[in-house]
């Protein structure tokens, strides 16, 4: 998703460090092809403490797989970086799903992407641009996963950027919600619901370009708890935790409703990640500190991506029955 200013600065510093730079592969305006890589078949994916697939689809059912999404699909720094421009992990959930399926993966997920990036070029952190994500689809594409929407209208940056900054004014109150006011909160809710309409349109766009593909919408996880605080990891004001948690849940609900309207399978990551928020003892989402060895601030950890891969495979197997 779009990065708060502090995270962007920290990430920029990390990307200049030899430790990380050696493992990154960049592209420019003249070299902006999606990451297309054959992945060898595997009967298993890495084990996690989270959900694991009860079954996997029939081998060879999905020979070509396109992954569309933002940073919660790209999973920046959650494993070796395979694409520098989009900060895409080589071990994100699409890579793991493709390995389990023996599918040829084209992963165009990109940090900072919103739904506009699916039909227009996206400017990226390293400079230059990447092509519209829907361009990766072909008539013979057999599987498409979609995880997008939180960057539209600056929703994610409001919750992890503006609300975090507001906490400095009144750490024991609810300065973010107070600053937004009734009209601002209503607008935020309206914008989140509009994401649902856009997501339905995205599915339609995918179907137009890849009419034979199985399309799966992957929701967002639980990031913010409503019943506890952890200012060292998630520095929101005490009174803003329930507000941010409610917006987090609303976004996931809207994604699920959109998948139902579009008549495509939905991976309910919000429900699956219950108890794995930033403040939990077993988090799936990183806290405020960006680490080249862990994950970008407020973004998925490797364990979360492993869990998502398992859930996607389980969903595909269930739909096969």
VENCORCOR-V440459 format. One record per residue. N is the residue number from 0. PSI is psi in whole degrees, 0 to 359 (NA if undefined). OMEGA is omega in degrees with one decimal (NA if undefined). Layout:
n=N psi=PSI omega=OMEGA
n=N psi=PSI omega=OMEGA
This chain:
n=0 psi=174 omega=179.1
n=1 psi=137 omega=-173.0
n=2 psi=136 omega=170.1
n=3 psi=159 omega=-175.8
n=4 psi=315 omega=-179.0
n=5 psi=317 omega=179.9
n=6 psi=321 omega=179.3
n=7 psi=318 omega=-179.6
n=8 psi=316 omega=179.7
n=9 psi=317 omega=-179.1
n=10 psi=319 omega=178.3
n=11 psi=321 omega=177.8
n=12 psi=319 omega=179.6
n=13 psi=322 omega=-175.9
n=14 psi=345 omega=176.7
n=15 psi=353 omega=-178.0
n=16 psi=139 omega=-179.8
n=17 psi=326 omega=-178.6
n=18 psi=316 omega=-176.8
n=19 psi=323 omega=-174.7
n=20 psi=328 omega=-178.1
n=21 psi=336 omega=-176.1
n=22 psi=3 omega=-174.7
n=23 psi=145 omega=175.8
n=24 psi=118 omega=-174.1
n=25 psi=171 omega=171.7
n=26 psi=161 omega=-178.2
n=27 psi=189 omega=178.2
n=28 psi=328 omega=-179.2
n=29 psi=354 omega=-178.1
n=30 psi=68 omega=-172.8
n=31 psi=31 omega=178.9
n=32 psi=147 omega=177.8
n=33 psi=160 omega=177.7
n=34 psi=106 omega=179.8
n=35 psi=116 omega=-174.0
n=36 psi=134 omega=173.8
n=37 psi=139 omega=-179.5
n=38 psi=131 omega=-177.2
n=39 psi=147 omega=-179.8
n=40 psi=150 omega=175.9
n=41 psi=142 omega=-178.9
n=42 psi=349 omega=-178.4
n=43 psi=162 omega=169.8
n=44 psi=166 omega=-178.4
n=45 psi=140 omega=-179.7
n=46 psi=146 omega=178.2
n=47 psi=170 omega=173.7
n=48 psi=352 omega=179.9
n=49 psi=198 omega=-177.4
n=50 psi=143 omega=174.3
n=51 psi=154 omega=-175.6
n=52 psi=134 omega=175.0
n=53 psi=335 omega=179.3
n=54 psi=162 omega=175.3
n=55 psi=153 omega=-179.2
n=56 psi=164 omega=177.8
n=57 psi=131 omega=-179.7
n=58 psi=137 omega=178.1
n=59 psi=358 omega=-178.3
n=60 psi=327 omega=-178.0
n=61 psi=82 omega=-176.8
n=62 psi=334 omega=-177.8
n=63 psi=127 omega=-171.5
n=64 psi=128 omega=175.6
n=65 psi=126 omega=178.4
n=66 psi=123 omega=-179.2
n=67 psi=138 omega=177.8
n=68 psi=186 omega=179.4
n=69 psi=206 omega=-174.3
n=70 psi=341 omega=177.1
n=71 psi=351 omega=168.2
n=72 psi=317 omega=179.6
n=73 psi=327 omega=176.4
n=74 psi=61 omega=-176.8
n=75 psi=128 omega=176.9
n=76 psi=3 omega=175.7
n=77 psi=69 omega=-173.4
n=78 psi=172 omega=-178.9
n=79 psi=138 omega=-178.5
n=80 psi=124 omega=180.0
n=81 psi=340 omega=179.5
n=82 psi=117 omega=-174.7
n=83 psi=321 omega=-175.9
n=84 psi=318 omega=-178.2
n=85 psi=2 omega=-179.2
n=86 psi=47 omega=-175.6
n=87 psi=125 omega=179.0
n=88 psi=140 omega=175.0
n=89 psi=354 omega=179.5
n=90 psi=27 omega=178.8
n=91 psi=177 omega=-173.9
n=92 psi=325 omega=175.5
n=93 psi=320 omega=178.6
n=94 psi=320 omega=-179.5
n=95 psi=320 omega=177.0
n=96 psi=314 omega=-179.7
n=97 psi=321 omega=179.2
n=98 psi=316 omega=-179.2
n=99 psi=327 omega=-178.1
n=100 psi=345 omega=-171.6
n=101 psi=33 omega=-174.7
n=102 psi=155 omega=171.0
n=103 psi=118 omega=-172.7
n=104 psi=132 omega=165.7
n=105 psi=104 omega=-175.5
n=106 psi=111 omega=-180.0
n=107 psi=12 omega=176.5
n=108 psi=146 omega=-171.7
n=109 psi=131 omega=176.8
n=110 psi=131 omega=-179.5
n=111 psi=355 omega=-176.2
n=112 psi=141 omega=167.6
n=113 psi=185 omega=-176.2
n=114 psi=335 omega=177.2
n=115 psi=332 omega=-179.3
n=116 psi=350 omega=178.1
n=117 psi=334 omega=-178.1
n=118 psi=352 omega=178.2
n=119 psi=161 omega=-180.0
n=120 psi=145 omega=-180.0
n=121 psi=126 omega=172.3
n=122 psi=141 omega=-174.7
n=123 psi=165 omega=-172.6
n=124 psi=322 omega=-175.9
n=125 psi=1 omega=-176.7
n=126 psi=157 omega=-177.4
n=127 psi=198 omega=-176.3
n=128 psi=160 omega=173.9
n=129 psi=152 omega=-175.9
n=130 psi=164 omega=174.3
n=131 psi=136 omega=-174.1
n=132 psi=327 omega=-178.6
n=133 psi=344 omega=177.1
n=134 psi=340 omega=-178.9
n=135 psi=344 omega=-177.1
n=136 psi=144 omega=177.4
n=137 psi=160 omega=179.1
n=138 psi=333 omega=-178.5
n=139 psi=8 omega=175.6
n=140 psi=130 omega=-174.3
n=141 psi=341 omega=179.9
n=142 psi=135 omega=176.1
n=143 psi=128 omega=169.7
n=144 psi=143 omega=-177.1
n=145 psi=123 omega=174.6
n=146 psi=94 omega=-168.9
n=147 psi=160 omega=170.8
n=148 psi=333 omega=-175.0
n=149 psi=340 omega=178.6
n=150 psi=345 omega=178.0
n=151 psi=138 omega=179.5
n=152 psi=14 omega=-178.9
n=153 psi=29 omega=-175.9
n=154 psi=309 omega=-175.8
n=155 psi=319 omega=-179.3
n=156 psi=333 omega=174.7
n=157 psi=314 omega=-174.9
n=158 psi=322 omega=-177.0
n=159 psi=354 omega=178.0
n=160 psi=289 omega=-176.5
n=161 psi=317 omega=-178.3
n=162 psi=324 omega=176.9
n=163 psi=317 omega=179.1
n=164 psi=322 omega=-179.6
n=165 psi=332 omega=-178.2
n=166 psi=335 omega=180.0
n=167 psi=334 omega=-179.2
n=168 psi=322 omega=-174.6
n=169 psi=77 omega=-172.6
n=170 psi=338 omega=-179.7
n=171 psi=355 omega=-178.1
n=172 psi=212 omega=177.4
n=173 psi=62 omega=-173.0
n=174 psi=330 omega=-179.3
n=175 psi=309 omega=179.8
n=176 psi=322 omega=179.5
n=177 psi=317 omega=179.9
n=178 psi=319 omega=177.6
n=179 psi=322 omega=-178.2
n=180 psi=175 omega=-177.8
n=181 psi=317 omega=-178.7
n=182 psi=321 omega=-179.7
n=183 psi=320 omega=177.8
n=184 psi=318 omega=178.3
n=185 psi=320 omega=178.9
n=186 psi=319 omega=178.1
n=187 psi=315 omega=178.5
n=188 psi=318 omega=179.2
n=189 psi=319 omega=179.7
n=190 psi=319 omega=178.2
n=191 psi=319 omega=179.2
n=192 psi=327 omega=176.6
n=193 psi=329 omega=175.1
n=194 psi=323 omega=178.1
n=195 psi=316 omega=177.9
n=196 psi=319 omega=-179.7
n=197 psi=324 omega=-179.7
n=198 psi=322 omega=174.8
n=199 psi=318 omega=178.2
n=200 psi=324 omega=176.7
n=201 psi=314 omega=179.3
n=202 psi=319 omega=178.1
n=203 psi=319 omega=177.5
n=204 psi=322 omega=177.2
n=205 psi=315 omega=-179.1
n=206 psi=325 omega=179.4
n=207 psi=326 omega=-176.3
n=208 psi=333 omega=-178.5
n=209 psi=72 omega=-170.2
n=210 psi=340 omega=-178.0
n=211 psi=359 omega=-172.8
n=212 psi=145 omega=165.4
n=213 psi=126 omega=-176.4
n=214 psi=129 omega=-179.4
n=215 psi=127 omega=174.5
n=216 psi=129 omega=179.8
n=217 psi=122 omega=-176.6
n=218 psi=178 omega=178.0
n=219 psi=152 omega=179.0
n=220 psi=172 omega=170.9
n=221 psi=116 omega=-178.5
n=222 psi=316 omega=-173.5
n=223 psi=125 omega=175.0
n=224 psi=152 omega=178.7
n=225 psi=349 omega=-171.9
n=226 psi=8 omega=177.8
n=227 psi=167 omega=-179.8
n=228 psi=160 omega=175.9
n=229 psi=74 omega=-173.6
n=230 psi=334 omega=178.4
n=231 psi=331 omega=-179.1
n=232 psi=322 omega=-178.0
n=233 psi=88 omega=-169.6
n=234 psi=62 omega=171.1
n=235 psi=157 omega=171.3
n=236 psi=149 omega=-174.5
n=237 psi=316 omega=-177.8
n=238 psi=349 omega=-179.3
n=239 psi=350 omega=178.1
n=240 psi=310 omega=179.4
n=241 psi=323 omega=179.3
n=242 psi=310 omega=-179.9
n=243 psi=321 omega=178.6
n=244 psi=321 omega=179.5
n=245 psi=322 omega=178.1
n=246 psi=322 omega=176.0
n=247 psi=313 omega=-179.2
n=248 psi=320 omega=179.3
n=249 psi=318 omega=179.5
n=250 psi=317 omega=178.2
n=251 psi=319 omega=178.1
n=252 psi=319 omega=-179.5
n=253 psi=321 omega=176.6
n=254 psi=317 omega=179.9
n=255 psi=316 omega=178.8
n=256 psi=321 omega=179.2
n=257 psi=319 omega=177.9
n=258 psi=321 omega=177.9
n=259 psi=317 omega=179.3
n=260 psi=324 omega=-179.5
n=261 psi=354 omega=178.5
n=262 psi=50 omega=175.8
n=263 psi=156 omega=178.5
n=264 psi=151 omega=-179.4
n=265 psi=132 omega=174.1
n=266 psi=110 omega=-175.6
n=267 psi=82 omega=-178.5
n=268 psi=332 omega=179.3
n=269 psi=313 omega=178.9
n=270 psi=318 omega=-177.7
n=271 psi=332 omega=-176.6
n=272 psi=9 omega=177.0
n=273 psi=127 omega=-177.5
n=274 psi=5 omega=179.5
n=275 psi=26 omega=179.1
n=276 psi=179 omega=-176.8
n=277 psi=323 omega=-174.4
n=278 psi=356 omega=-173.6
n=279 psi=168 omega=175.8
n=280 psi=342 omega=-179.6
n=281 psi=68 omega=-172.5
n=282 psi=147 omega=170.5
n=283 psi=350 omega=-177.2
n=284 psi=135 omega=-180.0
n=285 psi=154 omega=175.7
n=286 psi=207 omega=-169.9
n=287 psi=345 omega=-173.3
n=288 psi=116 omega=174.6
n=289 psi=134 omega=179.3
n=290 psi=131 omega=178.3
n=291 psi=341 omega=-178.2
n=292 psi=356 omega=-173.1
n=293 psi=291 omega=-178.9
n=294 psi=165 omega=172.1
n=295 psi=149 omega=178.8
n=296 psi=135 omega=177.2
n=297 psi=32 omega=-179.5
n=298 psi=169 omega=-173.1
n=299 psi=141 omega=170.0
n=300 psi=167 omega=-178.8
n=301 psi=322 omega=-179.0
n=302 psi=326 omega=177.7
n=303 psi=318 omega=-179.7
n=304 psi=324 omega=175.9
n=305 psi=319 omega=178.8
n=306 psi=318 omega=179.4
n=307 psi=317 omega=178.5
n=308 psi=316 omega=178.5
n=309 psi=319 omega=-180.0
n=310 psi=321 omega=177.9
n=311 psi=314 omega=179.7
n=312 psi=320 omega=178.3
n=313 psi=318 omega=178.9
n=314 psi=317 omega=179.8
n=315 psi=321 omega=178.8
n=316 psi=320 omega=179.0
n=317 psi=318 omega=-178.1
n=318 psi=343 omega=179.7
n=319 psi=332 omega=-176.2
n=320 psi=NA omega=NA
